[in-house]
Amino acid sequence: MNPLDYDTKDLDEYFISLDRIYPKAYNKDKTSPYTKTRVILMNGTEYESVWFLHQFARHCNIEEVKNALAVVRQQEQQQQKQIACLKPLNESILETTIGYEQLAIDLTATLAQNDKDKANVEALNFALLEDFDHLYRFSNLMMLDVKNANPKKLVGGFTEITPGRPTIAHHRYPKDNVKLAMNASKSDLYSKLVANIITAAEQQTMNYYMNISQWYKNNLGRKLYAEIGLVEEEHVTQYESLKDPTCSWLEQWVLHEYTEAYLYFSAYNEEKDEYIKNIWLHYFEMECAHLKTACRLLDKYEHTPYTKVIGKGEFPKLLTLGSNKDYVRKVLERTILLTGDRQKYIDVMKLKDNADFFMYQNEFIKDEDNVPSHAVITTAIKKLGKDYRYEDSENPVIDLQNRKKDNTKIGRCNKLTS
């Protein structure tokens, strides 16, 4: 599929009337977990688009371009409003959160397995273990706070719920999250898509936790959302640093619209819910029109053909969301001890005692017993007798198999007994 070959209408014909914006929400008890995660992904993709287009407009003095940005941005806003309200009224904050973390895990694992860019794959695998641990922490919070909670049912049994790299170990000195940017002119189109997709997805998660923390119903939950929201800031820093900053604003716009078209077409091809499937198809057509507009303006004002950014435009392998249990287990077993060290990832056991990672940990964490991600598990163990897990077999990391004691050392200390 080449989105530039898809028949579209004039841009002004894609506005959505107000009486059509509010959609029929999905049934949270009957809808596939992956339909829910696609809704989260596309909502986040539209958030990214809107804010990118605003920033572009604030750095642009070409009237025709600014006018086009305003038109496209309003349509992206209308798309986002409809997608966001596909979430039903009776879906709780925590139920939505489980969907966010399942998306983070299975999206990250899928992209990592299909990308050939070594830096992208390393970054994806690194953050994968952290989002995996977040799912475990939030699931235990759900068991504490929600009557008849069933996190396994929410993930459909497709994603295991067990510790990853412990969240307490995720707090790094900010410079250790900045990685080497790709060279877009030499990078594979799929790799450019990966950086765009995962940045938008993690940014949406960061935004959600930033805004939801204040609305949670108890102090422990508020603290957990705040803590993990800070980790999502680290993930956004990592992923956005992979993108080529030398691309012009117009080149970036073309890639943004291409990314949206790619994701909507992927979602359309996967979707089983006919009502939502039709939304994905309609929005794919809209994004094709947006893409053509961006390509035309790139050529007009920079005399750059769109082929420099997206080649001939033919989509690479489409994105599919599904279970990645075996892959996650392999990454967990092999890379549990990694941490960030400037542009590299390093076994924490090999870090020198004066490394910035340890400096920041000592400054940020004064008492590990009061760290919310740890306190959630210790509270769950006290109340339930052991932590909550959904595992097909024991955790592949021996040090994470104890269900009556939360490990706060692994991946964090260069001497496991320290």
GUDRENBA-681268 format. One record per residue (C-alpha): residue number from 1; residue in one letter; x, y, z; chain. Coordinates in steps of 0.02 Angstrom, whole numbers, plus 50000, padded with zeros to 5 digits. Layout:
residues N
(node NUM,"A",(X,Y,Z),"A") ...
END
This chain:
residues 418
(node 1,"M",(50000,50000,50000),"A") (node 2,"N",(50063,50172,49951),"A") (node 3,"P",(49963,50310,50039),"A") (node 4,"L",(50011,50435,49904),"A") (node 5,"D",(49915,50331,49777),"A") (node 6,"Y",(49756,50325,49882),"A") (node 7,"D",(49612,50431,49815),"A") (node 8,"T",(49571,50577,49929),"A") (node 9,"K",(49458,50729,49931),"A") (node 10,"D",(49504,50911,49953),"A") (node 11,"L",(49573,50946,50127),"A") (node 12,"D",(49425,51055,50177),"A") (node 13,"E",(49306,50908,50151),"A") (node 14,"Y",(49377,50812,50298),"A") (node 15,"F",(49310,50914,50442),"A") (node 16,"I",(49198,50814,50560),"A") (node 17,"S",(49032,50887,50614),"A") (node 18,"L",(49008,50907,50801),"A") (node 19,"D",(48864,50783,50808),"A") (node 20,"R",(48978,50648,50736),"A") (node 21,"I",(49131,50675,50843),"A") (node 22,"Y",(49064,50586,50998),"A") (node 23,"P",(49073,50399,50959),"A") (node 24,"K",(48996,50240,51024),"A") (node 25,"A",(49116,50178,51158),"A") (node 26,"Y",(49178,49999,51158),"A") (node 27,"N",(49115,49872,51284),"A") (node 28,"K",(49257,49851,51408),"A") (node 29,"D",(49203,49675,51455),"A") (node 30,"K",(49188,49608,51278),"A") (node 31,"T",(49317,49705,51178),"A") (node 32,"S",(49486,49628,51137),"A") (node 33,"P",(49634,49695,51238),"A") (node 34,"Y",(49719,49735,51074),"A") (node 35,"T",(49573,49841,51013),"A") (node 36,"K",(49592,49938,51175),"A") (node 37,"T",(49780,49956,51149),"A") (node 38,"R",(49753,50015,50970),"A") (node 39,"V",(49636,50149,51036),"A") (node 40,"I",(49771,50204,51159),"A") (node 41,"L",(49905,50202,51024),"A") (node 42,"M",(49805,50304,50899),"A") (node 43,"N",(49751,50427,51034),"A") (node 44,"G",(49935,50452,51077),"A") (node 45,"T",(49981,50468,50894),"A") (node 46,"E",(49855,50609,50874),"A") (node 47,"Y",(49918,50696,51031),"A") (node 48,"E",(50094,50691,50958),"A") (node 49,"S",(50032,50759,50792),"A") (node 50,"V",(49938,50904,50870),"A") (node 51,"W",(50084,50959,50977),"A") (node 52,"F",(50209,50939,50836),"A") (node 53,"L",(50101,51046,50722),"A") (node 54,"H",(50086,51179,50857),"A") (node 55,"Q",(50274,51184,50881),"A") (node 56,"F",(50301,51191,50693),"A") (node 57,"A",(50181,51338,50679),"A") (node 58,"R",(50276,51431,50814),"A") (node 59,"H",(50436,51413,50713),"A") (node 60,"C",(50364,51454,50542),"A") (node 61,"N",(50341,51621,50453),"A") (node 62,"I",(50269,51556,50288),"A") (node 63,"E",(50085,51604,50281),"A") (node 64,"E",(50031,51462,50166),"A") (node 65,"V",(50117,51333,50275),"A") (node 66,"K",(50046,51405,50436),"A") (node 67,"N",(49871,51404,50361),"A") (node 68,"A",(49890,51223,50307),"A") (node 69,"L",(49954,51177,50480),"A") (node 70,"A",(49800,51257,50558),"A") (node 71,"V",(49681,51160,50447),"A") (node 72,"V",(49766,50993,50471),"A") (node 73,"R",(49788,51022,50657),"A") (node 74,"Q",(49603,51054,50681),"A") (node 75,"Q",(49561,50893,50591),"A") (node 76,"E",(49689,50799,50697),"A") (node 77,"Q",(49606,50872,50852),"A") (node 78,"Q",(49438,50810,50793),"A") (node 79,"Q",(49510,50637,50763),"A") (node 80,"Q",(49587,50635,50937),"A") (node 81,"K",(49424,50685,51022),"A") (node 82,"Q",(49330,50542,50940),"A") (node 83,"I",(49465,50413,50975),"A") (node 84,"A",(49484,50465,51157),"A") (node 85,"C",(49297,50443,51187),"A") (node 86,"L",(49298,50265,51120),"A") (node 87,"K",(49350,50227,51299),"A") (node 88,"P",(49189,50191,51396),"A") (node 89,"L",(49129,50289,51547),"A") (node 90,"N",(49140,50136,51660),"A") (node 91,"E",(49323,50099,51624),"A") (node 92,"S",(49423,50149,51778),"A") (node 93,"I",(49589,50239,51788),"A") (node 94,"L",(49678,50077,51834),"A") (node 95,"E",(49592,49975,51698),"A") (node 96,"T",(49650,50103,51570),"A") (node 97,"T",(49824,50100,51646),"A") (node 98,"I",(49838,49912,51624),"A") (node 99,"G",(49799,49942,51439),"A") (node 100,"Y",(49934,50074,51428),"A") (node 101,"E",(50065,49957,51499),"A") (node 102,"Q",(50010,49809,51393),"A") (node 103,"L",(50025,49921,51240),"A") (node 104,"A",(50198,49978,51295),"A") (node 105,"I",(50256,49798,51315),"A") (node 106,"D",(50185,49719,51158),"A") (node 107,"L",(50214,49870,51045),"A") (node 108,"T",(50395,49885,51103),"A") (node 109,"A",(50428,49699,51084),"A") (node 110,"T",(50350,49694,50911),"A") (node 111,"L",(50449,49844,50848),"A") (node 112,"A",(50611,49775,50919),"A") (node 113,"Q",(50589,49608,50831),"A") (node 114,"N",(50561,49690,50662),"A") (node 115,"D",(50687,49832,50664),"A") (node 116,"K",(50864,49814,50596),"A") (node 117,"D",(50932,49972,50676),"A") (node 118,"K",(51043,49917,50820),"A") (node 119,"A",(51022,50078,50920),"A") (node 120,"N",(50833,50070,50905),"A") (node 121,"V",(50828,49887,50958),"A") (node 122,"E",(50941,49918,51108),"A") (node 123,"A",(50832,50063,51165),"A") (node 124,"L",(50672,49964,51140),"A") (node 125,"N",(50734,49812,51235),"A") (node 126,"F",(50799,49921,51376),"A") (node 127,"A",(50635,50013,51406),"A") (node 128,"L",(50535,49854,51376),"A") (node 129,"L",(50591,49780,51542),"A") (node 130,"E",(50542,49939,51631),"A") (node 131,"D",(50367,49949,51559),"A") (node 132,"F",(50352,49763,51598),"A") (node 133,"D",(50388,49801,51780),"A") (node 134,"H",(50264,49945,51779),"A") (node 135,"L",(50126,49825,51728),"A") (node 136,"Y",(50170,49717,51878),"A") (node 137,"R",(50169,49865,52000),"A") (node 138,"F",(50003,49935,51936),"A") (node 139,"S",(49925,49761,51938),"A") (node 140,"N",(49969,49743,52122),"A") (node 141,"L",(49896,49915,52157),"A") (node 142,"M",(49736,49855,52073),"A") (node 143,"M",(49732,49701,52185),"A") (node 144,"L",(49744,49816,52336),"A") (node 145,"D",(49615,49943,52282),"A") (node 146,"V",(49486,49856,52173),"A") (node 147,"K",(49362,49725,52231),"A") (node 148,"N",(49364,49567,52124),"A") (node 149,"A",(49510,49634,52022),"A") (node 150,"N",(49575,49523,51883),"A") (node 151,"P",(49725,49598,51791),"A") (node 152,"K",(49751,49435,51696),"A") (node 153,"K",(49579,49453,51618),"A") (node 154,"L",(49616,49633,51569),"A") (node 155,"V",(49771,49580,51471),"A") (node 156,"G",(49676,49431,51402),"A") (node 157,"G",(49813,49312,51459),"A") (node 158,"F",(49920,49377,51315),"A") (node 159,"T",(50048,49469,51422),"A") (node 160,"E",(50128,49399,51579),"A") (node 161,"I",(50123,49498,51741),"A") (node 162,"T",(50284,49472,51839),"A") (node 163,"P",(50429,49583,51892),"A") (node 164,"G",(50546,49658,51763),"A") (node 165,"R",(50692,49772,51801),"A") (node 166,"P",(50628,49844,51966),"A") (node 167,"T",(50557,50019,51950),"A") (node 168,"I",(50669,50081,52091),"A") (node 169,"A",(50816,50048,51973),"A") (node 170,"H",(50742,50154,51833),"A") (node 171,"H",(50788,50321,51909),"A") (node 172,"R",(50943,50376,51812),"A") (node 173,"Y",(51043,50535,51794),"A") (node 174,"P",(50956,50625,51648),"A") (node 175,"K",(51109,50629,51535),"A") (node 176,"D",(51113,50439,51538),"A") (node 177,"N",(50947,50435,51445),"A") (node 178,"V",(51007,50534,51293),"A") (node 179,"K",(51060,50420,51152),"A") (node 180,"L",(51144,50444,50983),"A") (node 181,"A",(51027,50507,50846),"A") (node 182,"M",(51004,50414,50684),"A") (node 183,"N",(51053,50485,50516),"A") (node 184,"A",(50885,50492,50427),"A") (node 185,"S",(50963,50496,50253),"A") (node 186,"K",(51049,50329,50288),"A") (node 187,"S",(50916,50248,50397),"A") (node 188,"D",(50789,50121,50341),"A") (node 189,"L",(50610,50188,50324),"A") (node 190,"Y",(50548,50062,50452),"A") (node 191,"S",(50677,50122,50578),"A") (node 192,"K",(50618,50301,50557),"A") (node 193,"L",(50440,50243,50583),"A") (node 194,"V",(50492,50149,50740),"A") (node 195,"A",(50569,50303,50819),"A") (node 196,"N",(50415,50406,50777),"A") (node 197,"I",(50291,50276,50838),"A") (node 198,"I",(50374,50233,51003),"A") (node 199,"T",(50408,50416,51046),"A") (node 200,"A",(50224,50458,51024),"A") (node 201,"A",(50167,50305,51121),"A") (node 202,"E",(50281,50337,51270),"A") (node 203,"Q",(50242,50522,51269),"A") (node 204,"Q",(50056,50481,51280),"A") (node 205,"T",(50091,50368,51430),"A") (node 206,"M",(50194,50505,51512),"A") (node 207,"N",(50056,50633,51483),"A") (node 208,"Y",(49924,50515,51553),"A") (node 209,"Y",(50020,50482,51713),"A") (node 210,"M",(50067,50665,51732),"A") (node 211,"N",(49884,50714,51730),"A") (node 212,"I",(49804,50566,51817),"A") (node 213,"S",(49914,50561,51972),"A") (node 214,"Q",(49818,50701,52057),"A") (node 215,"W",(49651,50614,52027),"A") (node 216,"Y",(49690,50443,52101),"A") (node 217,"K",(49590,50400,52256),"A") (node 218,"N",(49727,50367,52384),"A") (node 219,"N",(49902,50424,52427),"A") (node 220,"L",(49993,50265,52380),"A") (node 221,"G",(49916,50264,52206),"A") (node 222,"R",(49950,50450,52181),"A") (node 223,"K",(50131,50422,52228),"A") (node 224,"L",(50148,50271,52113),"A") (node 225,"Y",(50081,50366,51963),"A") (node 226,"A",(50198,50510,52001),"A") (node 227,"E",(50349,50396,52015),"A") (node 228,"I",(50314,50297,51858),"A") (node 229,"G",(50270,50459,51767),"A") (node 230,"L",(50449,50515,51800),"A") (node 231,"V",(50513,50354,51723),"A") (node 232,"E",(50406,50385,51569),"A") (node 233,"E",(50492,50554,51555),"A") (node 234,"E",(50655,50459,51546),"A") (node 235,"H",(50585,50346,51410),"A") (node 236,"V",(50526,50493,51305),"A") (node 237,"T",(50698,50573,51323),"A") (node 238,"Q",(50779,50411,51265),"A") (node 239,"Y",(50665,50382,51116),"A") (node 240,"E",(50656,50560,51051),"A") (node 241,"S",(50846,50570,51054),"A") (node 242,"L",(50851,50430,50924),"A") (node 243,"K",(50764,50539,50794),"A") (node 244,"D",(50869,50640,50672),"A") (node 245,"P",(50865,50822,50733),"A") (node 246,"T",(50940,50887,50570),"A") (node 247,"C",(50780,50855,50471),"A") (node 248,"S",(50688,51014,50426),"A") (node 249,"W",(50517,51052,50499),"A") (node 250,"L",(50435,51011,50333),"A") (node 251,"E",(50529,50847,50319),"A") (node 252,"Q",(50474,50803,50495),"A") (node 253,"W",(50295,50846,50449),"A") (node 254,"V",(50298,50728,50301),"A") (node 255,"L",(50363,50588,50412),"A") (node 256,"H",(50232,50625,50546),"A") (node 257,"E",(50089,50613,50422),"A") (node 258,"Y",(50164,50457,50345),"A") (node 259,"T",(50178,50378,50517),"A") (node 260,"E",(49995,50414,50553),"A") (node 261,"A",(49940,50343,50386),"A") (node 262,"Y",(50045,50187,50417),"A") (node 263,"L",(49971,50161,50590),"A") (node 264,"Y",(49791,50187,50537),"A") (node 265,"F",(49810,50067,50392),"A") (node 266,"S",(49893,49940,50507),"A") (node 267,"A",(49752,49960,50634),"A") (node 268,"Y",(49621,49942,50498),"A") (node 269,"N",(49698,49780,50436),"A") (node 270,"E",(49702,49706,50611),"A") (node 271,"E",(49539,49769,50685),"A") (node 272,"K",(49397,49647,50718),"A") (node 273,"D",(49272,49773,50787),"A") (node 274,"E",(49181,49833,50629),"A") (node 275,"Y",(49128,50001,50703),"A") (node 276,"I",(49306,50045,50754),"A") (node 277,"K",(49377,49968,50595),"A") (node 278,"N",(49277,50094,50493),"A") (node 279,"I",(49348,50236,50598),"A") (node 280,"W",(49525,50177,50563),"A") (node 281,"L",(49489,50170,50375),"A") (node 282,"H",(49412,50343,50371),"A") (node 283,"Y",(49557,50417,50467),"A") (node 284,"F",(49681,50329,50354),"A") (node 285,"E",(49603,50420,50207),"A") (node 286,"M",(49615,50585,50302),"A") (node 287,"E",(49799,50555,50339),"A") (node 288,"C",(49831,50518,50156),"A") (node 289,"A",(49761,50691,50117),"A") (node 290,"H",(49868,50768,50254),"A") (node 291,"L",(50022,50679,50188),"A") (node 292,"K",(49994,50742,50011),"A") (node 293,"T",(49979,50920,50078),"A") (node 294,"A",(50142,50905,50175),"A") (node 295,"C",(50232,50830,50025),"A") (node 296,"R",(50172,50971,49911),"A") (node 297,"L",(50232,51105,50031),"A") (node 298,"L",(50400,51018,50057),"A") (node 299,"D",(50428,51021,49870),"A") (node 300,"K",(50366,51201,49849),"A") (node 301,"Y",(50464,51285,49988),"A") (node 302,"E",(50620,51176,50007),"A") (node 303,"H",(50628,51102,49832),"A") (node 304,"T",(50646,50932,49915),"A") (node 305,"P",(50557,50780,49845),"A") (node 306,"Y",(50459,50676,49970),"A") (node 307,"T",(50564,50526,49916),"A") (node 308,"K",(50706,50595,50022),"A") (node 309,"V",(50598,50566,50176),"A") (node 310,"I",(50488,50414,50137),"A") (node 311,"G",(50561,50341,49978),"A") (node 312,"K",(50426,50296,49852),"A") (node 313,"G",(50300,50290,49994),"A") (node 314,"E",(50260,50104,49993),"A") (node 315,"F",(50224,50045,50171),"A") (node 316,"P",(50348,49923,50249),"A") (node 317,"K",(50283,49775,50348),"A") (node 318,"L",(50124,49828,50438),"A") (node 319,"L",(50116,49837,50627),"A") (node 320,"T",(50026,49696,50715),"A") (node 321,"L",(49994,49688,50902),"A") (node 322,"G",(49995,49520,50988),"A") (node 323,"S",(50074,49414,51124),"A") (node 324,"N",(50264,49420,51145),"A") (node 325,"K",(50289,49315,51300),"A") (node 326,"D",(50440,49215,51241),"A") (node 327,"Y",(50530,49369,51175),"A") (node 328,"V",(50502,49467,51335),"A") (node 329,"R",(50567,49322,51438),"A") (node 330,"K",(50725,49312,51334),"A") (node 331,"V",(50758,49499,51350),"A") (node 332,"L",(50723,49492,51537),"A") (node 333,"E",(50844,49348,51564),"A") (node 334,"R",(50983,49425,51460),"A") (node 335,"T",(50975,49611,51503),"A") (node 336,"I",(50902,49628,51678),"A") (node 337,"L",(51063,49707,51742),"A") (node 338,"L",(51079,49844,51611),"A") (node 339,"T",(51070,50029,51650),"A") (node 340,"G",(51106,50187,51553),"A") (node 341,"D",(51281,50257,51539),"A") (node 342,"R",(51274,50411,51425),"A") (node 343,"Q",(51247,50347,51248),"A") (node 344,"K",(51278,50165,51297),"A") (node 345,"Y",(51193,50032,51400),"A") (node 346,"I",(51303,49945,51528),"A") (node 347,"D",(51291,49804,51655),"A") (node 348,"V",(51265,49896,51819),"A") (node 349,"M",(51387,49776,51903),"A") (node 350,"K",(51524,49852,51793),"A") (node 351,"L",(51485,50033,51838),"A") (node 352,"K",(51615,50123,51943),"A") (node 353,"D",(51562,50177,52117),"A") (node 354,"N",(51573,50361,52067),"A") (node 355,"A",(51458,50341,51915),"A") (node 356,"D",(51322,50471,51893),"A") (node 357,"F",(51191,50333,51905),"A") (node 358,"F",(51238,50298,52086),"A") (node 359,"M",(51254,50484,52125),"A") (node 360,"Y",(51077,50514,52062),"A") (node 361,"Q",(51006,50362,52150),"A") (node 362,"N",(51080,50422,52315),"A") (node 363,"E",(51010,50597,52290),"A") (node 364,"F",(50838,50543,52229),"A") (node 365,"I",(50806,50394,52344),"A") (node 366,"K",(50833,50433,52528),"A") (node 367,"D",(50737,50284,52597),"A") (node 368,"E",(50696,50138,52484),"A") (node 369,"D",(50554,50082,52598),"A") (node 370,"N",(50463,50242,52551),"A") (node 371,"V",(50484,50220,52363),"A") (node 372,"P",(50303,50199,52301),"A") (node 373,"S",(50340,50061,52175),"A") (node 374,"H",(50420,49960,52314),"A") (node 375,"A",(50288,50006,52444),"A") (node 376,"V",(50149,49942,52330),"A") (node 377,"I",(50227,49769,52326),"A") (node 378,"T",(50268,49761,52511),"A") (node 379,"T",(50090,49815,52551),"A") (node 380,"A",(50019,49684,52431),"A") (node 381,"I",(50127,49548,52509),"A") (node 382,"K",(50069,49598,52683),"A") (node 383,"K",(49885,49600,52633),"A") (node 384,"L",(49879,49455,52510),"A") (node 385,"G",(50016,49343,52581),"A") (node 386,"K",(50117,49358,52421),"A") (node 387,"D",(50125,49475,52271),"A") (node 388,"Y",(50005,49461,52126),"A") (node 389,"R",(50073,49381,51967),"A") (node 390,"Y",(50009,49300,51809),"A") (node 391,"E",(50149,49187,51745),"A") (node 392,"D",(50153,49040,51626),"A") (node 393,"S",(50306,48981,51723),"A") (node 394,"E",(50422,49055,51854),"A") (node 395,"N",(50509,49219,51817),"A") (node 396,"P",(50664,49181,51710),"A") (node 397,"V",(50772,49283,51830),"A") (node 398,"I",(50805,49181,51987),"A") (node 399,"D",(50824,49338,52094),"A") (node 400,"L",(50647,49391,52046),"A") (node 401,"Q",(50559,49227,52087),"A") (node 402,"N",(50527,49262,52272),"A") (node 403,"R",(50344,49313,52287),"A") (node 404,"K",(50360,49364,52470),"A") (node 405,"K",(50502,49489,52453),"A") (node 406,"D",(50523,49631,52328),"A") (node 407,"N",(50699,49641,52256),"A") (node 408,"T",(50764,49820,52264),"A") (node 409,"K",(50946,49782,52222),"A") (node 410,"I",(50950,49697,52053),"A") (node 411,"G",(50987,49816,51910),"A") (node 412,"R",(51021,49953,52037),"A") (node 413,"C",(51174,49904,52139),"A") (node 414,"N",(51348,49853,52079),"A") (node 415,"K",(51359,49737,52228),"A") (node 416,"L",(51198,49637,52248),"A") (node 417,"T",(51225,49629,52436),"A") (node 418,"S",(51247,49818,52453),"A") 
END
